[in-house]
Amino acid sequence: MTAFFSLAKSTIGKKAIMAGSGLIMVGWIVLHMAGNLLVFAGQDHFNAYAEMIQSGFHIEPALLWAMRITLLACVGLHIWAAVGLSGRNRAARPVAYAGGRKNHATSYAAEFMLGAGVVLLLYLVFHLLHLTVGVFSDDVVQHAAFSKKDAYRNLVVGVGNPVVGAFYVLANLALGMHLHHGIKSAFQTLGLNDDRWNPLKDALTRWVPVFTTGAALLVALSCMFGVGVLIEAPDLSWTPSH
Amino acid sequence: MKVNLRIWRQKGPESAGSFQDFPNVEVVPEMSFLEMLDEVNRALEAKGQEAVTFDSDCREGICGSCGAVVNGDPHGPGKANTLCQLHLRSFQDGDTITIEPWRAKAFPVVRDLMVDRSAFDRIIQAGGYITARTGSAPDANSVPIGKERADEAMEAATCIGCGACVAACPNASAMLFTSAKVSHLGLLPQGQPQRFDRVQKMVDQMDAEGFGGCTNHSECEAACPKEIGVKFIARLNADLIKANLGNLRK
């Protein structure tokens, strides 16, 4: 703990905390996206998968909360480091170049890092309210009879709305950009930039965003256009609210 | 050939500056950029006006004294260059050339194009040295060092401390400079006894000077006249993390 606090004092230490928390979230996002692809296996399979997570992987219900608290701590640390560091970075050049400054090496993903981060925070809050808590009890934004027992219907109806679906698409494009520069930066920040680590870094930098954004877009667009995600067993207990 | 110059003029650290236009300055392609500024100053002095202040010393690209942002690029267009080694042949007849100083909180403008880079000196003073018995120089190769490691240490040691990395960085970060100065000692046996103390002290000083942090844009590497790579930043990061988590500081 002493080491953690001494590290947290320096800019590099804050970045290491950002990198570590980021990589934990990357690992989780990859698993989450892989799970989401089960939507194409049909309602029963997807709901069985959702129930497995709800039950704490059929091992211990508290595991679900352990996972949630870990992820929430990562989100908190990630944002805490980002706010501190980006404030410092802006303060480091109080007078801008009057004639402009040219870029030669950076990428759009790197320049959009903070903007994408803000989009992702808004998306995260909406996504949790939308499909985990289920607070929008109408048939426009969310399936009116939101039920933890029917995650499949919640997803297909909820993301099927064109406006909601478009937000999911945009947010996941931002996620792809954020992960592209984030993974590369995490390796660099943790000091893993040499011939031994670079093949892994390059592969993850390229393929993780392709997989996560690709999978998310596939699911979102399928829900929006009703392709491959038919509700096989209509839930007869569902009654329209209006 | 004629060029139009827009040169940043600022009386002192606290005063507001602005561009001064010098239209149709007569130059020849063989002239170095600093020779052109010398000519501008000669003309200004002939008219009894204040000359443009800028830093320069060796004019051979090895001392790190000169530097200004030319058309948005530290040390001007082209790779691996210093301002003194930039020539007017890099420009076209009729070009407008905008010249302004390094912009960073840690590099306050002294006057015109000259900035105060003593923040770099204080980072070196914080730990960029080795403490060893001095005396006569040891025999060459009395401490065997592998060729690859020697080359890497030498690559870091080519840093001339010009400040282009800070000027090019979107965050005005001094990570490339600090990483080069940490690495050219940390890669060699002579630098090992103080290695983890050194990295902590130099990073603390770098932070205290008000430089920004690294967000991995690699603009520093593209601007560095000695083409020092961001791999040294990764090395600096690794050493700082090891120093803290391994409790390796003395």
Contacts between the chains, C-beta under 8 A, distances in Angstrom:
chain1	res1	chain2	res2	distance
A	3	B	244	5.2
A	3	B	245	5.0
A	3	B	247	6.4
A	6	B	244	5.2
A	7	B	240	7.9
A	7	B	241	6.9
A	7	B	244	4.2
A	7	B	245	6.9
A	10	B	200	7.8
A	10	B	203	5.3
A	10	B	204	6.6
A	10	B	207	5.9
A	10	B	240	6.7
A	11	B	203	7.5
A	11	B	206	7.9
A	11	B	207	5.3
A	11	B	213	4.1
A	12	B	203	5.8
A	12	B	213	7.6
A	12	B	236	7.3
A	12	B	237	5.5
A	12	B	240	4.8
A	12	B	241	7.4
A	13	B	240	7.0
A	13	B	241	7.5
A	13	B	244	6.5
A	14	B	213	7.5
A	15	B	213	6.3
A	15	B	214	7.2
A	15	B	237	7.4
A	16	B	237	7.1
A	16	B	240	8.0
A	16	B	241	5.3
A	85	B	213	5.0
A	85	B	215	7.9
A	88	B	171	7.9
A	88	B	212	5.8
A	88	B	213	6.1
A	89	B	170	7.6
A	89	B	171	3.7
A	89	B	172	7.8
A	89	B	173	7.5
A	89	B	212	3.9
A	89	B	213	5.9
A	89	B	215	6.9
A	90	B	212	7.9
A	91	B	105	6.5
A	91	B	210	7.0
A	91	B	212	7.6
A	92	B	104	6.2
A	92	B	105	5.3
A	92	B	106	7.1
A	92	B	171	5.6
A	92	B	172	4.0
A	92	B	173	6.9
A	92	B	210	6.0
A	92	B	211	5.6
A	92	B	212	3.3
A	93	B	103	5.5
A	93	B	104	5.8
A	93	B	105	6.6
A	93	B	171	7.2
A	93	B	172	4.3
A	93	B	212	7.1
A	94	B	105	5.4
A	95	B	103	5.5
A	96	B	103	6.7
A	97	B	69	6.2
A	97	B	72	6.9
A	97	B	100	6.3
A	97	B	103	5.4
A	98	B	8	7.0
A	98	B	19	6.6
A	98	B	100	6.0
A	99	B	6	7.0
A	99	B	19	7.6
A	99	B	69	7.3
A	99	B	71	7.1
A	99	B	72	6.3
A	99	B	98	3.7
A	99	B	100	5.6
A	100	B	72	4.8
A	101	B	69	6.9
A	101	B	72	5.1
A	101	B	103	7.9
A	101	B	168	7.4
A	101	B	170	7.7
A	102	B	71	7.4
A	102	B	72	3.7
A	102	B	73	5.4
A	103	B	170	7.9
A	103	B	217	7.4
A	103	B	219	6.2
A	104	B	73	7.9
A	104	B	219	6.5
A	104	B	222	4.1
A	104	B	223	7.6
A	105	B	217	6.3
A	105	B	218	4.0
A	105	B	219	5.3
A	105	B	221	6.4
A	105	B	222	4.3
A	106	B	170	7.3
A	106	B	217	3.8
A	106	B	218	6.7
A	106	B	219	6.0
A	110	B	215	6.8
A	110	B	216	6.5
A	110	B	217	5.1
A	111	B	170	7.8
A	111	B	217	7.7
A	113	B	215	6.6
A	181	B	216	7.0
A	184	B	216	6.5
A	185	B	215	7.1
A	185	B	216	4.3
A	187	B	234	7.8
A	188	B	214	7.9
A	188	B	216	5.3
A	188	B	230	7.0
A	188	B	233	6.7
A	188	B	234	5.1
A	188	B	237	7.0
A	189	B	214	7.9
A	189	B	216	7.7
A	189	B	234	7.9
A	189	B	237	5.4
A	190	B	237	6.7
A	190	B	238	7.2
A	190	B	241	6.9
A	191	B	234	4.9
A	191	B	235	6.4
A	191	B	236	8.0
A	191	B	237	4.6
A	191	B	238	2.4
A	191	B	239	7.4
A	191	B	241	6.5
A	192	B	234	6.8
A	192	B	238	7.7
A	193	B	230	7.3
A	193	B	231	5.0
A	193	B	233	7.9
A	193	B	234	3.5
A	193	B	235	7.9
A	194	B	231	6.9
A	194	B	234	7.5
